[in-house]
């Protein structure tokens, strides 16, 4: 967010529209984990977006870093019904088609069904509406639309009322916003089995002459739908036999693109609204694997512009993991695109960053840490004093050397490759030596064995740094799952730092889940995948950390873009996973997805070997698999993982079958909700929005 605007310009037209007979009754509310369930509406690559609060207010001009208790600042609220009741947490938000950035809220009163739609569009005055959806080429201003439809599902005429008003103390800023001068009231008399509609257009910044008739609102609603459909039409398509999983995958793409500012991937909209190399590395990977090539290309260019004079890549001051993560992100971009000329241009910068690692490793004074990076502050590990040697910093920079060595191999720079390989072996030796001095069976967060687990868990993912059967990998996974602060809660790692206690951290859990995927622990992956999916809103917003006892995302960090990205990556790699020169199919999927009548379909899926397609259909006898293998580069092996109870019914040339045991129980979204309820039986109404 960039501050508040000068005035709220309203345009309001009310129209009574007859409708065909409407169905009576309401559908069941979808499950929403969070008591502070936020959503966002906005446009791709615009600086700003409109956050929708847990109680369904629109924060138009919302202040950055909104914290608990500030949800009513700089916002617009909606009232409905005879008593003008506020929309509140009682009404669960959902998305049109389950993923489009069009938020739907439904309320009931006396046989009347109020249906509110909230979405964002370019200003109607733009010269090219399609181009304006692509980015703010004609300015950053945009419209927030509210469309209300009131349907009478009773058998008598009824009076319907809606009020829209500004609320909350607008704090002073560079763009102060005055209170709305007066509420906007409107009302209808609605006949049985008929409906009425009204539309409102609220610009972010003042404009004149905006037509917000119902007809115009529906035109822009259709344009919004058309734009997002067209954007994803050529992207990767992943369809699985779980509606929640499939919708959350698409919503993750939208979350990324709205939070992106002029191509720079940001951590959130209205919070963490800046570029982080560490978060962005996974975000770029998500765009790449989603087949959003242009967005990925724009995003990776920011990395090349983030190198210091000494060669180190940095976005947050003195945090060394960014250097290794940048090197991996640059290598990964080449692997997914095969763009050799791009790699040739990026390689000199990669080499300079490796040179920085070599020099930094020489500066460690204490013999106990010889060959490692110097002490530095750490965010995720919550070690801000700068006196600790951070394990994740060493792991990421080791990974960066290995990725750059591979880039040198690809480009035929043999001497560089050999030098970097020797450096990586020396780095491994230094890590092994200091680990032995810790006396621990696993890798700790810092070499001083203090802090909370973070980068030390990124061992086998996104690329393996150690053998898969390394005893330290097993010990670390056991430590975080079973012992650290008492072990996983709700299938999720615990995180603790400062005043933050009794908190779980889903997207950081994903690194351990992915380590299990790499190791072939399919049942554990499926279980934790659904726990990850459980910790989302009904609009598929993922959090950062969670105070699980009250189902509250800390600092209102929803929707968190890295959380969304890690979800999409997890789903994709359950289906398609590169492991060195091998391509693994269905490494970890629920057995139920392979059952009779079920279908898994991946279309236009980019991999390190080129784009591919995969269709898996369940039959009474087993599964039928159609494979469109990648053609840019042949994998050394293509391995298809199937449970012994679901045999392959057709021949697949060049594919190696890897039978596995069946999973011990059915795991899906409904059963995970039931399991969650069972773990919190003292609070049975866990879907309450109160």
C-alpha positions in Angstrom: 0.0 0.0 0.0 1.2 3.5 -0.7 -0.9 5.5 1.7 -4.3 7.1 1.7 -6.0 9.1 -1.0 -7.5 12.6 -0.8 -11.2 11.9 -1.1 -13.7 9.1 -1.6 -15.6 9.6 -4.8 -18.8 7.7 -4.9 -21.0 6.8 -7.8 -24.2 5.0 -7.0 -27.0 3.8 -9.2 -29.8 1.6 -8.0 -31.7 -0.6 -10.4 -34.6 -2.9 -9.8 -34.3 -5.9 -12.1 -36.9 -8.7 -12.5 -35.5 -12.2 -12.4 -36.7 -15.7 -13.1 -37.9 -17.8 -10.2 -35.0 -18.3 -7.7 -34.2 -21.4 -5.7 -35.1 -21.3 -2.1 -32.6 -22.1 0.7 -28.9 -21.6 1.1 -25.8 -23.7 0.6 -23.6 -24.8 3.5 -20.9 -22.4 4.4 -17.4 -23.5 3.4 -14.8 -24.3 6.1 -12.7 -21.4 7.1 -9.9 -22.1 9.6 -9.3 -18.5 10.6 -11.1 -16.1 13.0 -9.3 -13.3 11.2 -10.1 -14.3 7.7 -8.8 -11.6 5.3 -9.0 -11.4 1.5 -7.7 -9.1 -1.2 -9.1 -7.7 -4.4 -6.8 -6.0 -6.8 -5.1 -5.9 -10.2 -2.0 -7.6 -11.5 1.2 -5.6 -10.8 -0.5 -2.5 -9.4 1.2 -1.0 -6.3 -2.0 -1.2 -4.2 -4.8 -3.5 -3.5 -7.9 -3.4 -1.3 -7.9 -5.7 1.7 -11.2 -7.1 2.9 -11.3 -7.4 6.6 -12.5 -10.4 8.6 -15.8 -8.6 9.2 -16.1 -7.8 5.5 -15.1 -4.1 5.4 -13.2 -2.8 2.4 -9.9 -1.1 3.4 -9.7 1.4 0.5 -6.6 3.3 1.3 -5.6 1.0 4.1 -2.5 1.7 6.1 0.4 -0.7 5.7 1.1 -3.1 8.6 -2.4 -3.2 9.9 -2.4 -5.0 13.2 -5.1 -6.6 15.3 -7.6 -4.0 16.5 -7.0 -1.7 13.5 -9.3 -3.4 11.1 -11.8 -0.5 11.1 -9.3 2.2 9.9 -9.8 3.8 6.5 -12.5 1.4 5.6 -15.9 1.1 4.0 -18.6 -1.0 5.6 -21.9 -2.4 4.4 -25.2 -2.7 6.3 -28.2 -4.7 5.2 -31.8 -5.5 6.2 -34.5 -3.7 8.1 -32.3 -3.1 11.1 -29.3 -2.3 8.9 -27.2 -5.0 10.4 -23.5 -4.8 9.6 -21.8 -7.5 7.4 -19.6 -9.2 9.9 -17.6 -12.3 10.6 -20.8 -14.3 10.6 -20.7 -14.2 6.8 -18.0 -16.3 5.3 -16.3 -15.0 2.2 -15.8 -17.1 -0.9 -14.5 -16.6 -4.4 -16.4 -16.7 -7.7 -15.6 -20.0 -9.4 -13.6 -20.8 -6.3 -10.5 -18.9 -7.4 -11.2 -15.6 -9.2 -10.4 -12.4 -7.3 -14.1 -11.6 -7.0 -15.1 -12.0 -3.3 -18.7 -13.1 -2.6 -20.5 -12.6 0.7 -24.1 -13.8 1.3 -26.4 -12.7 4.1 -30.0 -13.7 5.0 -32.9 -11.8 6.6 -36.6 -12.6 6.7 -36.7 -14.5 3.5 -34.4 -12.2 1.7 -31.0 -13.4 0.4 -28.4 -10.6 0.0 -25.6 -11.4 -2.3 -22.6 -9.0 -2.4 -19.8 -9.2 -4.9 -16.5 -7.2 -4.4 -13.9 -6.9 -7.1 -11.4 -4.5 -8.7 -11.1 -3.2 -12.2 -9.2 -0.5 -14.1 -10.9 2.9 -14.5 -13.5 2.8 -17.3 -11.7 5.8 -18.8 -8.6 3.7 -19.8 -7.9 3.5 -23.5 -7.3 -0.3 -23.6 -9.0 -2.2 -20.8 -7.2 -5.4 -21.5 -3.8 -3.8 -21.2 -4.9 -1.9 -18.1 -5.7 -5.3 -16.5 -2.1 -6.4 -17.3 -0.5 -3.5 -15.3 -0.8 0.2 -14.4 0.3 1.6 -17.7 -2.3 4.4 -17.5 -1.9 5.1 -13.8 -2.2 3.3 -10.4 -5.8 4.3 -9.8 -8.5 1.7 -10.0 -12.1 1.0 -9.1 -13.5 -1.1 -6.3 -16.9 -2.5 -7.3 -19.7 -3.5 -5.0 -22.6 -5.3 -6.7 -25.6 -6.3 -4.5 -28.3 -8.7 -5.6 -31.3 -9.2 -3.2 -33.5 -12.2 -3.9 -36.9 -12.8 -2.3 -37.0 -16.5 -1.6 -40.2 -16.2 0.5 -43.9 -16.2 -0.6 -44.7 -12.5 0.3 -43.3 -9.1 -0.8 -40.5 -7.9 1.4 -38.6 -4.6 1.9 -34.9 -4.7 1.3 -32.4 -2.1 2.5 -28.7 -1.6 2.1 -26.4 1.2 3.5 -22.8 1.8 2.6 -20.7 4.1 4.8 -17.2 5.1 5.7 -16.0 4.1 9.1 -13.1 4.3 11.4 -10.7 7.1 12.2 -8.7 8.0 9.1 -5.1 8.5 10.3 -3.0 11.4 8.9 -0.7 10.5 6.1 0.6 11.9 2.9 -2.8 11.4 1.5 -5.4 12.0 4.2 -8.9 10.7 3.6 -11.9 12.6 5.0 -14.9 10.7 6.3 -17.7 10.0 3.9 -20.0 12.9 4.3 -23.1 10.8 4.7 -24.1 7.2 4.4 -25.5 6.0 1.1 -28.9 4.5 1.7 -31.1 2.6 -0.8 -34.1 0.3 -0.5 -36.4 -1.8 -2.6 -39.7 -3.7 -2.4 -39.0 -7.2 -3.7 -41.7 -9.5 -5.0 -41.6 -13.2 -4.2 -39.3 -15.1 -6.6 -37.8 -11.9 -7.9 -34.6 -10.1 -7.3 -33.2 -6.5 -7.4 -29.7 -5.3 -8.0 -27.6 -2.2 -7.2 -24.0 -1.3 -8.1 -21.4 1.0 -6.5 -18.0 2.1 -7.9 -15.4 3.3 -5.4 -12.2 4.6 -6.9 -9.0 4.4 -4.9 -8.3 8.0 -5.7 -10.9 10.7 -6.6 -12.2 10.7 -10.2 -15.2 12.3 -11.8 -17.8 11.0 -14.2 -17.7 7.4 -13.2 -20.7 5.4 -14.4 -21.5 2.7 -11.9 -24.9 1.5 -13.2 -25.7 -2.1 -12.8 -25.2 -2.6 -16.5 -21.7 -1.1 -16.4 -20.8 -3.1 -13.3 -21.7 -6.3 -15.0 -19.7 -5.3 -18.1 -16.6 -4.9 -15.9 -17.4 -8.0 -13.9 -17.5 -10.0 -17.2 -14.3 -8.3 -18.3 -12.6 -9.3 -15.0 -13.7 -12.9 -15.4 -12.6 -12.9 -19.1 -9.2 -11.4 -18.2 -8.2 -13.9 -15.5 -9.5 -16.8 -17.6 -7.4 -15.6 -20.6 -4.4 -15.1 -18.4 -4.4 -18.7 -17.2 -5.6 -20.3 -20.4 -2.1 -21.0 -21.6 -0.7 -21.6 -18.1 -0.1 -24.9 -16.5 -3.4 -26.7 -15.8 -3.6 -29.0 -12.7 -6.8 -30.8 -12.0 -7.1 -33.2 -9.1 -10.1 -35.0 -7.5 -10.3 -32.5 -4.7 -12.2 -29.2 -5.3 -10.5 -27.4 -2.5 -7.0 -28.4 -3.6 -7.6 -27.5 -7.2 -9.2 -24.1 -6.4 -6.4 -23.2 -3.9 -3.8 -23.9 -6.6 -5.4 -21.4 -9.0 -6.0 -18.9 -6.2 -2.3 -19.1 -5.4 -1.4 -17.8 -8.9 -3.8 -14.9 -8.5 -2.4 -14.1 -5.0 1.0 -13.8 -6.5 0.1 -11.5 -9.4 -2.0 -9.1 -7.3 0.8 -8.8 -4.7 3.4 -8.2 -7.5 4.3 -4.6 -8.0 5.5 -3.8 -11.6 6.9 -7.3 -11.8 8.6 -7.3 -8.4 7.3 -10.1 -6.3 6.2 -8.8 -2.8 5.4 -10.8 0.3 1.9 -9.5 0.7 -0.6 -6.7 -0.1 -0.7 -4.1 2.7 1.8 -6.1 4.8 5.3 -7.3 3.9 4.7 -5.2 0.8 8.3 -5.3 -0.4 10.7 -7.6 -2.2 12.4 -10.4 -0.3 15.0 -12.5 -2.1 14.3 -15.5 0.2 10.5 -15.5 -0.2 10.7 -14.4 -3.8 12.9 -17.3 -4.8 10.0 -19.7 -4.1 7.6 -17.3 -5.6 9.5 -17.2 -8.8 9.6 -21.0 -8.9 5.8 -21.1 -8.4 5.3 -18.8 -11.4 7.7 -20.8 -13.5 6.0 -24.1 -12.7 2.6 -22.5 -13.2 3.6 -21.7 -16.8 3.3 -17.9 -16.2 6.5 -17.3 -18.2 6.3 -13.6 -18.7 5.6 -12.9 -15.0 8.5 -15.2 -14.1 10.8 -13.5 -16.5 10.0 -10.1 -15.1 10.4 -11.3 -11.5 13.8 -13.0 -12.1 15.2 -9.8 -13.6 14.8 -8.1 -10.1 17.3 -10.6 -8.8 20.0 -9.5 -11.2 19.4 -6.0 -10.0 19.9 -6.9 -6.4 23.6 -7.5 -6.3 25.9 -5.4 -4.1 29.3 -4.1 -5.3 31.1 -6.9 -3.3 29.1 -9.5 -5.3 26.7 -10.6 -2.6 23.0 -10.6 -3.4 21.0 -8.9 -0.7 17.5 -7.6 -0.1 17.4 -7.5 3.7 20.5 -6.1 5.4 23.2 -8.5 6.5 21.1 -11.7 6.1 23.3 -14.0 4.1 20.8 -16.6 3.0 19.6 -14.3 0.2 22.9 -14.7 -1.6 22.5 -18.5 -1.9 18.8 -18.2 -2.6 19.5 -15.8 -5.5 22.0 -18.2 -7.0 19.5 -21.1 -6.8 16.7 -18.9 -8.2 18.9 -17.9 -11.2 19.9 -21.5 -11.8 16.3 -22.7 -11.4 15.1 -20.2 -13.9 17.4 -21.7 -16.5 16.5 -25.2 -15.6 12.8 -24.6 -16.2 13.2 -22.5 -19.3 16.3 -23.9 -21.0 17.2 -20.4 -22.0 21.0 -20.7 -22.5 21.6 -17.1 -23.7 19.9 -15.9 -20.5 22.2 -18.1 -18.4 25.3 -16.8 -20.3 24.2 -13.2 -19.3 23.5 -14.2 -15.7 26.6 -16.3 -15.1 29.1 -13.5 -14.5 26.9 -12.2 -11.7 26.6 -15.7 -10.3 30.3 -16.1 -10.4 30.8 -12.9 -8.4 28.4 -14.1 -5.7 30.4 -17.3 -5.4 33.6 -15.3 -5.1 31.9 -13.4 -2.2 31.2 -16.7 -0.5 34.8 -17.8 -0.7 36.0 -14.5 0.8 33.4 -14.5 3.5 34.3 -18.0 4.6 37.9 -16.8 5.2 36.8 -14.1 7.7 35.4 -16.5 10.4 37.9 -16.0 13.2 37.1 -18.7 15.7 38.5 -22.1 14.9 35.2 -23.7 16.0 33.6 -22.1 13.0 36.4 -22.3 10.5 35.3 -22.5 6.9 31.8 -21.2 7.7 30.1 -17.9 7.1 30.6 -15.2 9.8 28.0 -14.5 12.5 25.1 -12.4 11.4 21.5 -11.5 12.4 18.8 -13.9 11.4 15.0 -13.3 10.9 13.4 -16.8 10.7 15.6 -18.3 13.4 14.8 -15.2 15.6 18.5 -14.5 16.3 18.7 -10.8 15.8 21.8 -10.1 17.9 24.2 -10.9 15.1 26.3 -13.1 17.4 25.2 -16.4 16.0 26.4 -18.5 13.1 23.3 -19.4 11.2 23.1 -22.9 9.8 20.6 -22.0 7.1 23.0 -19.3 5.8 25.7 -21.9 5.3 23.2 -24.4 3.7 21.9 -21.8 1.2 25.3 -20.6 0.2 26.5 -24.2 -0.2 23.5 -24.7 -2.5 24.4 -21.6 -4.4 27.9 -22.8 -5.1 26.6 -26.2 -6.3 24.0 -24.5 -8.6 26.6 -22.1 -10.0 29.0 -25.1 -10.6 26.3 -26.7 -12.6 25.8 -23.5 -14.6 29.5 -23.5 -15.3 29.2 -27.2 -16.5 26.3 -26.3 -18.8 28.2 -23.4 -20.3 31.4 -25.4 -20.8 33.4 -23.5 -18.2 35.2 -26.6 -17.0 37.8 -24.8 -14.8 35.2 -22.8 -13.0 33.1 -25.9 -12.5 36.0 -27.9 -11.0 37.0 -25.0 -8.7 33.5 -24.6 -7.5 33.1 -28.3 -6.9 36.3 -28.3 -4.9 34.9 -25.4 -2.9 31.6 -27.2 -2.2 33.5 -30.2 -0.9 35.6 -28.1 1.4 32.4 -26.4 2.6 30.8 -29.8 3.3 33.9 -30.8 5.3 33.6 -27.6 7.3 29.9 -28.2 8.0 30.6 -31.8 9.0 33.3 -30.7 11.4 31.3 -28.0 13.2 28.2 -30.3 13.4 30.3 -32.9 15.2 31.2 -30.3 17.8 27.5 -29.6 18.5 27.1 -33.1 19.9 23.6 -33.2 18.3 22.2 -35.9 16.1 20.6 -33.2 13.9 21.4 -29.8 12.4 20.3 -27.0 14.8 19.1 -23.5 13.8 22.5 -22.0 14.6 25.8 -23.6 15.1 25.5 -22.4 18.7 22.4 -24.6 18.9 20.1 -21.6 19.7 17.1 -20.2 17.8 14.1 -21.7 16.2 14.1 -24.0 13.2 14.0 -22.4 9.8 16.8 -22.5 7.2 18.3 -25.6 8.8 15.3 -27.6 7.6 15.9 -26.7 3.9 18.3 -29.6 3.5 16.8 -31.9 0.8 14.6 -29.2 -0.8 14.7 -27.4 -3.1 17.8 -29.4 -4.0 19.5 -32.1 -1.9 22.6 -31.0 0.0 23.1 -34.3 1.7 22.4 -38.0 0.9 18.7 -38.8 1.3 19.5 -41.5 3.9 21.9 -39.3 5.9 21.2 -40.0 9.5 21.1 -36.3 10.3 18.2 -35.9 7.9 16.2 -38.5 9.8 17.2 -37.0 13.1 16.2 -33.5 12.1 12.8 -34.5 10.8 12.2 -36.5 13.9 13.3 -33.5 16.0 10.9 -31.0 14.5 8.0 -33.4 14.1 8.2 -35.1 17.5 10.3 -33.1 20.0 10.8 -29.4 19.2 8.5 -27.6 21.6 6.6 -30.8 21.9 6.4 -31.6 18.2 4.0 -30.8 15.4 0.6 -29.5 16.2 -2.2 -29.9 13.6 0.4 -31.5 11.4 2.5 -28.3 11.5 5.9 -27.3 12.9 6.0 -25.0 15.9 7.8 -21.7 15.9 8.7 -19.6 18.9 10.5 -16.3 19.2 10.3 -13.3 21.6 6.7 -12.8 22.6 5.4 -15.2 20.0 4.5 -18.5 21.8 2.1 -21.3 21.1 2.4 -20.7 17.4 2.6 -23.0 14.4 4.1 -22.0 11.0 2.6 -23.8 8.0 4.8 -22.6 5.1 7.9 -23.3 7.1 6.6 -26.8 7.7 6.5 -27.3 3.9 10.3 -27.7 3.8 10.1 -30.7 6.0 7.2 -32.1 4.1 9.1 -31.7 0.9 12.1 -33.5 2.4 9.7 -36.4 3.1 8.6 -36.3 -0.6 12.2 -36.5 -1.8 12.7 -39.5 0.5 9.6 -41.3 -0.7 7.6 -40.9 2.4 4.3 -40.6 0.5 1.8 -41.1 3.3 3.4 -38.5 5.5 3.4 -36.0 2.6 -0.3 -36.6 1.9 -1.2 -36.2 5.6 0.8 -32.9 5.9 -0.5 -31.6 2.5 -4.0 -31.7 3.8 -3.0 -30.1 7.2 -1.4 -27.4 5.1 -4.6 -27.0 3.1 -6.7 -26.9 6.2 -4.8 -23.9 7.5 -6.4 -21.6 4.8 -9.4 -19.3 4.5 -12.5 -20.1 2.5 -11.0 -17.8 -0.2 -7.8 -20.0 -0.1 -5.7 -17.4 1.6 -2.7 -18.9 3.4 -1.0 -17.3 6.5 2.4 -16.8 7.8 2.3 -18.1 11.4 -0.8 -19.1 13.4 -1.8 -18.7 17.0 -3.6 -22.1 16.8 -5.5 -21.9 20.0 -7.6 -19.1 18.7 -7.1 -19.8 15.0 -5.6 -16.4 14.4 -2.9 -15.6 11.8 -0.4 -13.4 13.5 -0.3 -9.7 12.5 -3.2 -10.4 10.1 -0.7 -11.8 7.5 -3.4 -13.2 5.2 -3.1 -13.8 2.3 0.6 -14.5 2.6 2.2 -14.9 -0.8 4.9 -17.3 0.2 2.3 -19.4 2.0 0.3 -19.6 -1.2 3.4 -20.3 -3.3 4.6 -23.1 -1.1 1.2 -24.7 -1.3 1.2 -24.6 -5.1 4.8 -26.0 -5.2 3.8 -28.8 -2.9 0.9 -29.9 -5.0 2.9 -29.7 -8.2 5.8 -31.8 -6.9 3.4 -34.4 -5.5 2.5 -34.9 -9.2 5.6 -34.0 -11.1 9.0 -33.9 -9.3 12.5 -33.5 -10.7 15.2 -35.2 -8.7 18.5 -34.7 -10.4 18.3 -36.2 -13.9 15.2 -38.2 -13.0 11.5 -37.2 -13.4 9.1 -38.7 -10.8 5.4 -38.9 -11.4 2.8 -39.2 -8.6 5.5 -39.3 -5.9 3.0 -38.6 -3.2 -0.8 -38.5 -3.9 -3.7 -39.6 -1.9 -4.8 -43.2 -2.8 -8.3 -41.8 -3.1 -7.2 -39.7 -6.1 -6.5 -42.9 -8.0 -9.8 -44.6 -7.2 -12.5 -45.6 -9.7 -13.9 -42.7 -11.6 -11.3 -40.3 -10.4 -9.0 -38.3 -12.7 -5.7 -36.4 -12.3 -4.8 -34.2 -15.2 -1.7 -32.0 -15.8 -1.5 -30.0 -19.0 1.4 -27.8 -20.2 3.5 -28.5 -17.1 7.0 -27.0 -17.4 9.8 -29.2 -16.0 13.6 -29.2 -16.1 13.2 -31.4 -19.1 10.6 -29.3 -21.0 6.8 -29.1 -20.9 4.8 -32.2 -20.4 1.3 -33.6 -19.8 -0.1 -36.3 -17.6 -3.6 -37.8 -17.3 -4.4 -40.5 -14.7 -7.8 -42.2 -14.8 -9.0 -44.6 -12.1 -11.0 -47.7 -13.2 -12.3 -50.7 -11.3 -9.2 -52.7 -12.2 -6.5 -50.0 -11.7 -5.4 -46.8 -13.5 -5.0 -45.8 -17.1 -2.1 -43.3 -17.6 -1.6 -41.1 -20.6 1.8 -39.4 -20.7 3.1 -36.6 -22.9 6.8 -36.7 -22.0 9.0 -33.7 -22.0 10.9 -33.3 -25.3 13.5 -30.6 -24.7 15.8 -33.0 -22.8 15.2 -36.6 -22.1 15.2 -37.5 -18.3 17.6 -40.2 -17.3 14.6 -42.0 -15.9 10.9 -41.4 -15.7 9.5 -43.1 -12.6 5.8 -43.7 -12.0 4.8 -44.3 -8.4 1.6 -46.3 -7.9 0.1 -48.2 -4.9 0.1 -52.0 -5.5 -3.7 -52.0 -5.3 -3.9 -49.6 -8.3 -1.9 -51.3 -11.0 -1.1 -49.6 -14.3 -3.4 -51.0 -17.1 -1.6 -49.8 -20.2 2.0 -49.8 -21.4 4.1 -46.7 -21.0 7.3 -46.8 -23.1 10.4 -45.6 -21.2 8.6 -45.4 -17.9 9.8 -47.3 -14.8 7.2 -48.4 -12.4 7.8 -48.0 -8.7 5.1 -49.9 -6.8 4.4 -48.8 -3.2 2.3 -49.9 -0.3 -1.2 -48.5 0.0 -1.9 -45.8 2.5 -3.2 -47.0 5.8 -6.3 -44.7 5.8 -8.2 -42.3 3.6 -6.9 -38.8 3.9 -8.8 -35.9 2.2 -10.1 -32.5 3.1 -13.3 -33.5 4.8 -11.5 -36.2 6.9 -8.9 -33.6 7.9 -11.5 -31.2 9.0 -13.1 -34.0 11.0 -9.7 -34.9 12.5 -9.2 -31.3 13.4 -12.6 -31.1 15.2 -11.6 -34.3 17.1 -8.4 -32.7 18.3 -10.3 -29.7 19.6 -13.4 -31.3 20.9 -13.6 -28.8 23.7 -14.3 -26.2 21.0 -16.6 -28.1 18.6 -17.8 -25.2 16.6 -14.4 -24.5 15.0 -16.1 -23.0 11.9 -17.7 -20.2 13.8 -17.0 -16.8 12.4 -17.7 -15.1 15.8 
